Amino acid sequence: MNKPERPSHLAAARREPTHYLTADERAAKGRALRDTVPRASQSGWQAPEDRRDPIELLNESNAGRILDLVPIRYGRMAASPFAFYRGSASLMAADLATTPSSGIRVQACGDAHLMNFGGFATPERNIIFDINDLDETLPAPFEWDLKRLAASLAIAAEHLALPKSDAARVVTDVVREYRERMFNYGWMRALDVWYDRIDLQKYEDRSGDPEIVAAARKRLAQRIEGERRKTVPDYLYPKLVSEEGAKPRIKDEPPLIFHPTEELAPGMGSDYAQAIASYRSSLAEHVRVLFDRFHFFDMAIKVVGVGSVGTMCGVGLFLAADNDPLFLQVKEARASVLEPYAGKSLHANHGERVIAGQRLMQAASDVFLGWTRGENGRDFYLRQLRDMKLSAVIEDWDTGMLRQYGRMCAHALARAHARSGDAAMMAGYMGSGQAFDDAICEFATEYCSQNRSDFRTFVAAIREGRIEARLEAN
């Protein structure tokens, strides 16, 4: 009996190639979506009659948080409508779910406000600009991220007391930048999209005002030089660590930095051996070799951000030798705020969900990115506490600086979406004219008013004693 002929590599090569659509064909599919979801339907915002009470939604988002820290979260959100927006991603997720959806899904950031973008060092020690907070990342419609970014620009403009006409121009320009960048990505080669990055030290924007671009580059150069001087041994170690006892220990500065009780952190008695071993196994093999040079010394809770306040975030101290520390930021990873509306994560561990999204959306990621699960059943992801991280300080910005920064955010968001989604289809749906830009601008402007109204409701709830807010000393 003859044996079946085993196909050779040459035979496999002669097979018909898998059919694929050209960029033009995919763009045509995007244009066809306008028949069912017109671009004009993305415009404007009107709260539905059954919109839930924002205070109830915020209180629900506190489930599982350290309750003693929730008043700090609310105190930070009470600073301004802009600060409130930063901490209320769950509110906007519920609102976005009621808006028309293009149906084009990407790996979404989930919280793409302008303060979640910034600069950081790649493993090659270049400084790039990218999304730098992806705690809420999950596959979702691409326009959800863009609407949150656009609304954050409108709210920032209001925060800076810029003229309404300037605010509208800034937001429209940001949407246009996203749309035009996506068009470019739609017809680029797949590897060219994947390798694209925004190098801060070489950043150019030919569409921007040359004087503003030059001023922005000057500011960035000063910030980068300042961050380079803040090396871990010379800056962060003495700031965070005390050597007065038998071994180095992170300094307590309650309520923002403190050592947890064993009830709060059950793994403390074993020096978190199980969680650290699990984290180690999540690292690439070559990174494990590096990580194994470091030994665990201490762990403390460290309050960070606005929306993350009250979650189990901390900082771990590891040492390879004297004057050779590694600080790892430990962040609790909870279910994404998008999950009730976009579907559950495919990852069993939310720390893995965050990191999978981060690696997909960022041009480069921290070498120590990994995930674990604590003995308390909480999911975590880890990264270096500080590695040349640059965040925006917007308080003295004018219209030109806000516009320039917004364009950089739009560029980074388009690049991130193009890595996971169909850039040509998104470009086809948005089109080459201003219709989509105007629609998203109108949404952002009207959602800015919604945010202001929610903020007033929030402040009234504090004043009435429905919720407690604790202001921090400057």
C-alpha positions in Angstrom: 0.0 0.0 0.0 1.5 3.3 -1.0 1.9 5.9 1.7 0.3 9.3 1.2 2.8 11.7 -0.4 4.2 14.1 2.1 3.9 17.7 0.8 7.2 19.3 0.2 8.1 23.0 1.0 8.1 23.6 -2.8 4.6 22.2 -3.1 3.4 24.4 -0.2 4.9 27.4 -1.9 3.0 26.6 -5.1 -0.4 26.7 -3.3 -2.6 29.7 -4.0 -1.9 32.5 -1.6 -4.4 33.4 1.1 -6.7 36.2 -0.3 -6.2 39.6 1.2 -7.8 43.0 0.5 -5.7 45.9 -0.7 -5.6 49.1 1.2 -8.0 50.7 -1.3 -10.5 47.8 -0.9 -10.3 48.1 2.9 -10.8 51.9 2.7 -13.9 51.2 0.5 -15.3 49.0 3.3 -14.7 51.8 5.7 -16.6 54.3 3.5 -19.4 51.8 3.2 -19.9 51.9 7.0 -21.0 55.5 6.7 -24.3 54.2 5.2 -25.2 52.5 8.5 -23.2 54.8 10.9 -23.0 58.3 9.3 -20.1 60.4 10.4 -22.6 63.1 11.4 -24.0 60.6 14.0 -20.7 60.9 15.9 -21.3 64.6 16.6 -22.8 66.2 19.6 -23.7 64.8 23.0 -27.0 64.7 24.8 -27.3 62.7 28.0 -29.9 59.9 27.7 -32.9 60.1 29.9 -31.9 57.0 31.8 -28.3 58.2 32.4 -27.2 56.9 35.8 -26.3 59.2 38.7 -22.5 60.0 38.3 -22.0 59.7 42.1 -23.5 56.2 42.1 -21.1 55.2 39.3 -18.1 56.7 41.0 -19.0 54.9 44.3 -19.3 51.6 42.4 -15.8 52.1 41.0 -14.5 52.2 44.6 -15.4 48.5 45.1 -12.2 46.7 46.3 -10.2 49.9 46.9 -8.5 50.7 50.1 -11.4 52.6 51.7 -9.2 54.9 53.8 -7.7 56.2 50.6 -10.9 56.9 48.7 -11.3 60.4 50.3 -7.8 61.3 48.9 -9.0 60.2 45.4 -12.1 62.4 45.8 -10.0 65.3 47.1 -7.8 65.2 44.1 -10.8 65.0 41.7 -12.4 68.0 43.5 -9.5 70.3 42.5 -11.1 71.2 39.1 -13.3 69.9 36.3 -10.0 68.9 34.6 -8.9 66.8 37.6 -12.4 65.4 37.9 -12.3 64.2 34.3 -9.0 62.4 34.9 -10.5 60.4 37.7 -13.9 59.6 36.1 -13.0 57.3 33.2 -15.8 54.9 34.3 -18.4 57.7 33.8 -17.3 58.4 30.3 -17.1 54.7 29.4 -20.8 54.4 30.3 -21.6 57.4 28.2 -19.5 56.3 25.2 -21.4 53.0 25.1 -24.6 54.9 24.4 -23.1 56.7 21.3 -23.2 55.3 17.7 -20.3 52.8 17.1 -18.4 52.5 13.8 -17.9 48.8 14.6 -14.1 49.2 13.8 -12.4 47.8 16.8 -8.8 48.4 17.9 -6.8 47.7 21.1 -8.1 50.8 22.8 -6.4 52.7 25.6 -9.6 53.1 27.5 -8.5 56.3 29.2 -6.9 58.4 26.4 -7.0 61.8 28.1 -4.0 64.0 27.4 -2.3 63.4 30.8 -2.0 59.7 30.0 0.6 60.6 27.2 4.2 61.5 27.8 7.8 60.7 27.3 9.8 57.8 28.6 13.1 55.9 27.8 13.1 52.8 25.6 15.4 49.9 26.5 17.8 51.4 23.9 17.7 54.6 26.1 16.0 56.8 23.4 13.3 59.1 24.7 10.0 58.5 22.9 6.5 60.0 23.2 3.7 57.6 23.5 0.6 56.6 25.6 2.0 55.9 29.0 -1.0 54.7 31.0 -2.9 51.7 29.8 -4.6 50.4 32.9 -8.0 50.4 31.1 -6.8 48.9 27.8 -9.2 46.6 26.0 -10.4 46.0 22.4 -13.1 48.5 21.7 -14.3 50.9 18.9 -11.5 53.2 17.8 -13.6 56.4 18.1 -14.1 55.9 21.9 -10.4 56.7 22.5 -10.5 59.6 20.1 -13.6 61.1 21.7 -12.0 60.9 25.2 -8.8 62.5 23.9 -10.7 65.3 22.1 -12.9 66.0 25.2 -9.8 66.2 27.4 -8.4 68.9 25.1 -11.7 70.8 25.3 -11.7 70.5 29.1 -8.0 71.5 29.3 -8.7 74.6 27.2 -11.5 75.6 29.5 -9.2 74.9 32.5 -6.7 77.3 31.0 -9.4 79.9 30.3 -8.7 79.9 26.6 -11.2 81.6 24.3 -13.9 79.2 23.1 -13.0 79.8 19.5 -9.4 78.8 20.3 -10.6 75.6 22.1 -12.7 74.6 19.1 -9.7 75.1 16.7 -7.4 73.1 19.0 -9.8 70.2 19.2 -10.6 70.2 15.5 -6.9 70.3 14.7 -6.2 67.3 17.0 -8.9 65.2 15.3 -7.5 66.2 11.9 -4.0 65.2 12.9 -5.4 61.8 14.0 -7.3 61.4 10.7 -4.4 62.4 8.5 -1.9 60.2 10.4 -4.3 57.3 10.1 -4.5 57.8 6.3 -0.7 57.6 6.1 -0.6 54.4 8.2 -3.3 52.9 6.1 -1.1 52.8 3.0 2.2 52.1 4.8 3.8 48.6 4.9 2.9 46.6 8.0 6.4 46.5 9.3 6.9 50.3 8.8 3.8 50.9 10.9 5.1 48.6 13.6 8.5 50.2 13.8 7.2 53.8 13.7 7.8 55.8 16.8 7.9 59.5 18.0 11.4 60.3 19.0 11.2 63.4 21.2 14.8 64.4 20.5 14.1 64.5 16.8 10.5 65.4 16.7 9.3 67.6 13.9 5.8 68.8 12.9 5.8 70.5 9.5 2.1 71.3 9.9 2.6 73.1 13.2 3.8 76.7 13.8 7.6 76.6 13.6 8.0 78.9 16.5 5.8 76.8 18.7 7.4 73.6 17.6 10.8 75.1 18.5 9.6 76.3 21.9 8.1 72.9 22.6 11.4 71.2 21.6 13.4 73.6 23.9 11.1 72.7 26.8 11.4 69.0 26.1 15.2 69.3 25.9 15.3 70.9 29.3 13.0 68.3 30.8 15.0 65.4 29.3 18.2 66.8 30.6 16.6 67.2 34.1 15.4 63.7 34.1 18.8 62.3 33.0 20.2 63.9 36.1 17.7 62.1 38.3 19.4 58.7 38.2 18.1 56.1 40.6 21.2 55.9 42.9 21.7 59.6 43.1 18.1 60.9 43.2 15.4 58.3 43.9 17.2 56.1 46.4 17.9 58.7 49.1 14.5 60.2 48.5 12.6 57.0 49.1 14.9 54.8 51.3 16.1 54.9 54.8 19.2 53.0 55.9 18.8 53.6 59.6 17.8 50.0 60.5 19.3 46.6 59.9 18.4 46.7 56.2 17.3 49.4 53.7 13.7 50.2 54.1 11.3 52.5 52.1 10.4 55.6 54.2 6.9 55.9 55.5 5.1 59.1 54.5 1.5 58.4 55.4 -1.0 58.6 53.9 0.8 58.6 50.5 3.5 56.0 51.3 3.1 53.4 54.0 3.8 49.8 54.8 0.6 47.7 54.7 -0.6 45.3 57.4 -0.5 41.6 56.8 -4.3 41.7 56.5 -4.0 44.1 53.6 -1.0 42.3 52.1 -1.1 38.6 53.0 2.2 37.9 51.2 4.1 40.2 53.5 5.1 37.5 55.9 7.0 35.5 53.2 8.5 38.7 51.6 6.0 38.2 48.8 7.9 35.1 47.6 5.0 33.6 45.7 4.0 36.8 43.9 7.6 37.6 43.0 8.2 34.1 41.6 5.0 34.4 39.6 6.1 37.8 38.3 9.6 36.4 37.4 8.0 33.6 35.3 6.1 36.3 33.3 9.4 37.9 32.2 11.2 36.9 29.0 14.1 34.5 29.7 16.8 37.0 29.0 15.2 39.5 31.4 15.0 36.9 34.1 18.8 36.7 34.0 19.0 40.4 34.7 16.2 40.3 37.4 17.9 37.5 39.2 20.8 39.8 40.0 18.5 41.8 42.3 17.2 40.7 45.7 14.0 41.8 47.4 14.3 44.1 50.4 11.1 46.0 50.9 7.6 46.8 49.6 5.3 49.7 50.5 1.9 51.1 49.4 2.4 54.3 47.3 -0.6 56.4 46.3 -0.3 57.5 42.6 -2.4 59.4 40.1 -6.0 60.3 40.4 -8.1 57.4 39.1 -5.7 54.9 40.7 -5.9 56.2 44.2 -7.2 53.5 46.6 -6.1 50.6 44.4 -3.3 48.4 45.7 -0.4 50.3 44.1 3.0 50.1 45.7 6.8 50.3 45.2 9.2 47.5 45.6 12.9 47.9 46.5 15.4 45.4 45.1 19.2 45.6 45.3 21.9 43.9 43.3 24.6 45.5 45.5 25.2 48.7 47.4 24.4 51.7 45.3 22.7 49.3 42.7 19.0 49.5 43.3 15.9 48.6 41.3 12.6 50.2 42.1 9.6 48.4 40.7 6.2 50.0 40.6 3.5 47.5 41.5 0.0 48.5 40.2 -3.2 46.7 40.8 -4.9 45.7 37.6 -8.7 45.6 37.9 -11.3 45.0 35.2 -11.2 47.7 32.5 -13.9 50.4 32.8 -14.7 49.4 29.2 -15.5 45.8 30.1 -19.2 46.2 30.8 -19.7 47.7 27.4 -17.0 46.2 25.1 -16.8 42.7 26.4 -14.6 40.8 28.9 -10.9 40.4 28.5 -9.6 37.2 27.0 -6.8 37.2 29.7 -7.4 35.5 33.0 -5.1 37.9 34.8 -5.9 41.6 34.4 -2.2 42.4 34.8 -1.5 40.3 31.7 -4.3 42.2 30.0 -2.7 45.5 30.7 0.7 44.3 29.5 -0.6 42.6 26.4 -2.3 45.9 25.5 0.7 48.0 26.4 3.1 45.9 24.2 0.6 46.1 21.4 0.0 49.9 21.6 3.4 51.3 22.6 6.3 51.6 20.2 8.6 50.3 23.0 7.9 49.1 26.5 9.8 48.8 29.8 12.0 45.8 29.9 10.7 44.8 33.4 7.1 44.7 32.4 5.5 41.6 34.0 2.4 40.5 35.9 1.5 38.4 38.9 -1.4 37.6 41.3 -1.1 38.3 45.0 -2.1 35.9 47.8 -5.1 38.2 48.3 -6.4 37.3 44.8 -5.7 40.7 43.3 -4.0 41.0 39.9 -1.0 43.2 39.5 1.5 44.4 36.8 5.0 45.7 37.5 7.3 48.0 35.7 10.2 50.3 36.7 9.0 53.1 39.0 10.8 55.8 37.1 12.7 55.5 33.9 13.1 59.0 32.3 9.3 59.5 32.5 8.1 62.9 31.3 4.5 64.0 31.9 2.8 67.2 30.8 2.6 70.2 33.1 -0.1 72.3 31.4 -0.7 75.1 33.9 1.2 77.8 32.0 0.3 76.7 28.5 -1.2 78.9 25.9 -3.3 77.9 22.9 -0.2 77.2 20.8 1.4 74.8 23.3 -1.9 73.0 23.9 -2.4 72.6 20.2 1.1 71.3 19.7 0.9 68.8 22.5 -2.6 67.7 21.4 -1.2 67.0 17.9 1.5 64.8 19.4 -1.1 62.9 21.4 -3.2 62.4 18.3 -0.1 61.1 16.4 0.7 58.7 19.1 -2.9 57.5 19.4 -3.2 57.0 15.6 0.0 55.0 15.6 -1.2 52.8 18.5 -4.5 52.1 16.8 -2.9 51.4 13.5 -0.8 48.6 15.1 -3.8 46.6 16.1 -6.6 47.8 13.9 -7.3 48.3 10.2 -5.8 51.7 9.4 -7.1 51.8 5.9 -10.7 51.0 7.0 -10.5 53.7 9.7 -9.2 56.2 7.2 -11.9 55.2 4.7 -14.6 55.7 7.3 -13.2 59.1 8.5 -12.6 60.4 4.9 -10.5 63.1 3.5 -12.7 66.1 4.3 -13.6 67.9 7.5 -16.9 66.2 8.2 -15.5 63.7 10.8 -13.3 66.4 12.4 -16.3 68.7 12.9 -18.4 65.8 14.3 -15.9 64.9 17.0 -15.2 68.5 17.8 -18.9 69.0 18.4 -19.0 66.0 20.6 -16.0 67.1 22.6 -17.4 70.6 23.1 -20.7 69.3 24.4 -19.1 66.6 26.5 -17.0 69.3 28.1 -20.3 70.8 29.3 -21.4 67.4 30.6 -18.2 67.0 32.5 -18.6 70.5 34.1 -22.2 69.5 35.1 -21.0 66.2 36.6 -18.2 68.1 38.5 -20.8 70.4 40.0 -22.9 67.4 41.1 -19.7 65.9 42.6 -18.8 69.0 44.5 -22.4 69.3 45.8 -22.2 65.6 47.0 -19.1 66.5 49.0 -20.7 69.6 50.4 -23.8 67.6 51.4 -21.8 64.8 53.0 -22.9 62.1 50.5 -19.2 61.4 49.9 -16.0 62.4 51.8 -13.1 64.2 50.2 -9.8 64.9 51.8 -7.6 67.7 50.6 -3.8 67.2 50.8 -1.4 69.7 52.1 0.7 71.4 49.5 
